[in-house]
Amino acid sequence: MDNSANPFASFFQAGFECSSHRRRDGVRLDLIRATGHDRHVLNDYRRCMELGFGTIRDGLRWHLIGQSPGKFDWASWRPMLEAAEEVGLQVIWDLFHYGSPDCVDQSAPDFPERFTDFALAAIEMQQSISALPPVVCPLNEISFTSWAVDEGYFPQVGEQRRGWFKDQLVRTAITTAKAIKQQWPKSTIIWAEPLIYIAPHDQRRPTIRGAKQNLQGMYEAYDWITGLARPELGGDPSLVDVIGWNFYPHNQWYWKGPTIPMGHHGYRPLSDMLIEMAKRYRKPMFLSETGAEGTAKPSWLHYVCNEVRDAMSRGADIRGICWYPITAYPGWDNSRHAETGLFSTVVADGSRHVDERLLSEFQVQRELFDQMRSEKRLAVGGRGY
């Protein structure tokens, strides 16, 4: 990996849960507020930097910023921008992490233009405070969002026809990315899509065909944005600088069946999945989200890092791994305590406890990646001697 070309300040990154959508029962989530990150952002950023996370992933809350049509109130975001600048952190800003203002109709024909106006205004605000070029994820998980609307996990948006909302989101993505690149040519645009595998539960032809067809949805967002398919949407490879993949322990399952556990004969190695995507898209990649819960956290990081190194040794251009979320958080559906992060919830004195076992594994993995980079530099520099 050529560090000089890496758009990220650090290989390991920390992600803050920033979902702000409405649940199907109409309740508005705001995970930045629920985790206390809005009140403790400066301390959170300082702790990340102290522990070696020079790049983090965080988000805007459009539902607060754009409550009035045509007007933007940056009061909820400005302290985060100023904290990042004070600490010296690079931030990948999620502009749309599922939630939009109630005054915005995501199904309307003008939604791509309305979101683009918001995105451009947001980057202008970021650039007025930060000297760093913008690094943004315009829309998080297009594939998951459209699936959630189709299945009724998110509230219904617009038409009843399955799949139409993915068209709407991709059109929005393309419109926004073109506008960003026109105004800020040196910006880095990343996307974050689920990396999944769906296996047939038996070897009958209809089952194999069904699993394969179901898996095709994973490719569509990137295929359409890059112009590999659906060229009428206007996609182009220049609209993607880094391809992000969100990968968790539950991201593999049998078609119409249960989750496939790691270690099971049907479980597909992460390294093979990354190699497939490297060949398909020929772009730098990173794990934009990965993580596990409870006592599984260190072993999951160990597995993921080994698989990433294997994929890199086989030629995949992988630029980073983002642990997501970096703090414990209340679950979307029932507010249960999810102990997924390196950091705990905020305790009485305003600090967060650190998971020492997970931190120790991070330190081991940093050394292994540093060693891998050193060996590669030596191999390149020593060629011919």
N, C-alpha and C positions, 0 to 999 in steps of 0.2 A: 504494500500500500504506500502510495506517495503522499506523505503528510503535507507537503507543500501545496498539493492540489485538493486537500481535504477541506470542504466547506465548513466543517465543524471544528470548534476549538478544542474539543476533547473527544476521545473515542467512546468513553462511557458517558452517558447522559442521564439526567434525572427528569422525570416527567411529573407534572402536577395535574391531578384530576380536575378537569375544568368543564365537565358536562353541565349543560344548562337548559335541557329540553323539558318539555312537559311529558309526564307519564300518561299512559292511556286513561288514567282516572282524572286527568286534568291538573294534577299537582305539579308545580314548577320546581325543578331541581336547580340547585346552585351549589355545586360541589366546592368551588373556591371559597364560598362563605362557610359551607358546612364543615370543611376541614380546618377553618381558621387561617387559611393561607392569605386571605385578604387583609387580615389584621396583623399578621406576622410575616409578611412577605420579605421584609428586609432581613430578618433573622434567618428565614428559610433560605434565601439566596446566599447569605454569608456562609451558612453551614454547608450548603452544596459546594461552594467554592473551596472551603477548607478541606473537604473530603475528596477533592479531585474532580468534581463535575464542572468543567469549564463551559459546557453547553447544557442548557436545560430546555425542556419543552413545556410551554405554559399557554394559557388561552385568554382571549377576550370574552367578555360577556355582552354579546350583542343585544340581548334582551334588556340590559340596563343602559347601554350606550345609545340605542336607537328607539327609545320609547315613544318619541314624537316623530311623525313622518317628516323626513327631510332635515332633521336636526340631530346632532350628535353631542352627547354629554360624556366627556372623557374622564369624569371624576373617579369612576371605579377602576380605570386602567392607568391613569397617570402615575399613581404611587408605585405601581409595578414597574413601569418604564424607568422611573427615577431610581428605584432600588437596584435594578439590573445595571444601570449606568454607574451607580455609586460603587457597586461591588466589582464591576468589570466582567459580568457574565454575558455570554452570548445566549440569546433566547430564540428558539423556534416558536413563533407565535401562531397558534391555531386561531384562525379568524372565525371559523364556524365549527364548533364542536357540538353539533346537533341542534342547539337552541337558537331561536330567532325571536324578535319582538312580536308581541301579540298583534301589532298593527301591520305586520308583514305577512302576506299570503304566499306561502312557499309554492303554491300551485299556480299562481298567476303568471300570465305570459311575460310580465315585466320583472319577474323575480331575478333573472340573471342580471339585468341592468341595476336593479335596486341593491343587490348584493355587491356588485362591482363598485358602485358608488361608495358603499360602506367600506369595502376593502381598500380602495384608493385613499379615502379619508383617513383610515386607520394607519396606513403606512406613512402618509404625510405626517401624522402626529408622532409616530415612532421616529421618523427621521429628524424631526425638530428637536428631539431629546438625545438620540443616540448617534454616535459617529460611525457606527458599524453598518454595513450594507444590510438591507432587510433580508431576513430568512423567515419564510412564512409557509404554513400549511393552510391553503385557502379553505378546503373542506375536508373534514376528517371522516374517513370511512363511508364513502359514497355507497359502497355495496351493502354494508350493514344497515345504513339509514334507510335505503330503499327496501331492503328485506323487512325491517322493523315496521315500516308503514304497510307493506303488503300483508304482513301477518297480524297486524293490529297490535303489535307490541308498543308502537308509537301511535298517537292519534291519527286518524285518517286524514290524508291530505289530497284534496282534489278528486280525480277520477277513481273509479273502482277497478279499472283495468290494471292487472298485475304488470309490474315492470315499467310503467310509464314514468314513475317518479325518478328512476335512475336516469332516463333520458333528460329529464328536467335538471337534475343535479349535474350531470356531465356537461350539458349546455352552459350551465352557470359556471362550472369549473373552467371551461375553455374560454368563455367570454372574459372572466376575471383574470386568468393567467395571461392572456394576450394583452390586456390593459396594463397589468403590472409590468410585464416585460418591456412594453413600449415606454413606460415612464421611468422605470428603474432597470435598465439593462443588466446591471451587475447584481440584481437580486438573486437569491436562491429560492426556488420554488420546490418544495417537497410535497409529497402526498402520502397518506397513510391508509393502507387498505388491509383487510384481514388476509392472512396467509393460512389457508385451510387445506385439508385433504378429506375427501369423502370416498370411502372404500365400499365395494359391493359386499353384502353380508353372505352371499353365496356366489357360485360361478355360473348361474343360469344367465343366458344372454340378455333377457329383459332387465335383470338386476344390474348387470355390468353396464348396460346401456343407460339405465336410469341414474346410476351413480356418476357416470361420466358426464351426462347432460347436466346434472345438478351442480357439478363442480365447475362448469363453464362460467357460471356467474362470477367466480372469483377473478377471472381475467378481463371481464368486460370494461370496467372503469378505466383501467390502464390502456387496454387496447383502443378504446374510443378516444381518450385524451391524447394519446400519442399518434393517432391516425392509422394504427394497424388494422382497424375495422371501423365501419360506419364513417367513411370519409366525409359524408355529407354534413356531419356535425362540426367539421372544421378543425379536428385535432391535428397535432403536430408534435414531433419529438422534442422540439425546442421548449415546449410548455412543461417539461418535466426535467428538473436538474438532478434530483435524487429520488429514487423510488423507495418509499417506506413500506415495511411490512409489519403488521401487528400480529404477534404469535404468542399464544398462551397454551397451558396444558390441555385445555378443552377444545382446541382448534382442529381436532381430527375425530371423525365419527363415521359410523356405518350408515349407508343410505337407508333412511327410514328406521334407523336403529340407534344404539347407545354410543356414547363417547368411547373412543379407542384409547386405552391407557398407554402411557409410555412404557416400552418394554414388551408390549404385546406384539405378536407376529404380524398383525395388520398395521402397526404404527409405522409411518413413513419417516425416515430420518430427516431432520431439519436441513442438514447439509445438502441432501439430494434435492429438496424443494428449492433451496436458494440457488443451486446450480441451474436448475430448470429456468428460474426467473432471470438469472443472469444471461443465459443464452437467448431467452425470448425477447428481452427488452434492451439489452446491451447498454445499460446505464449504471452509474454508481447506485448502490443500495445501502440501506441500513435497517436495523430492526427498530422501527419507530415506537413500538410498545412491546414489552415482554415482562413477565412477572408471575409470581405464584403467591400462595397464601400460607401463613403460619409456618410450621417447621419445614415445609417443602421449599422455602425460598432459597437457601444456599445450594441445595442439590439441583434446583431448576437452573440457577445461574451457571453452575458448573456444567450442566448438560448443554445449555445454549451456547456458552462460550466455546466448548470443545467442538460443537457442530459448526460454528462460525469459522473457527480456525481451519477446520477441515475444508469448508467451502472456499475459503481464501487460498488455501494451498493448492486447490484445484482450479484457480483462476477467477473466482468471483470477486468483484470489486466492492467490498463491503467497508463502509466508512464509519460505522458506529453501532452501539447497542444502547437503547434507552430503557431503563427500568421504569415501569409505569404501573400504578402510580408510586411515587417515592414516599408518600405518607400513607398511613392508615386512613380509611375513609368509610363513611356510612353507605351501605349498599343502596343501589338505585331503588329497588322495589319495596324494601321493608326497613331501610335504615339500619340494618344489622352492622355490627362492627366488623369490618374487613381488615385484617392485619396483613396487609400486602406489601408494605413499604419498608424502606431502610429506616424511616423516621416514624415515631408514634404520633398519636394525636397530641395536641398542645396540652401540657400539664400546668399545674397551678402557678408556677413561676414564669410561665410564658415560653418555656423551652420544649423541645421534643426529645424523647429518649431515642437512642440509636440502637438498632439491632446489631450487636457486636459480631454475631455469627455470620450474618450477611455481609457486614463490612469486611470481615476477615477474608471472605471468599472474593469480594471485589478486589482486595489488595493482591491476592494470589493471581487472579485473572489479569490484572493490569501488568504484573510482572511477566506473565506468559505472553501477552500481546507485545509488550516491549521487547522481549527476547526474540519473538518472531520477526518484528520489524528490523531489529539489529542484524539478525541472520540474513535477512533479505538484502539489506544495504551492503553487508560484507560480500554476499554472493555477487551482487552487481558490480561493486567496486573492485573485486578481486578477479573478475573475469579476464582471462588471458595471461594470468601470472602463474 
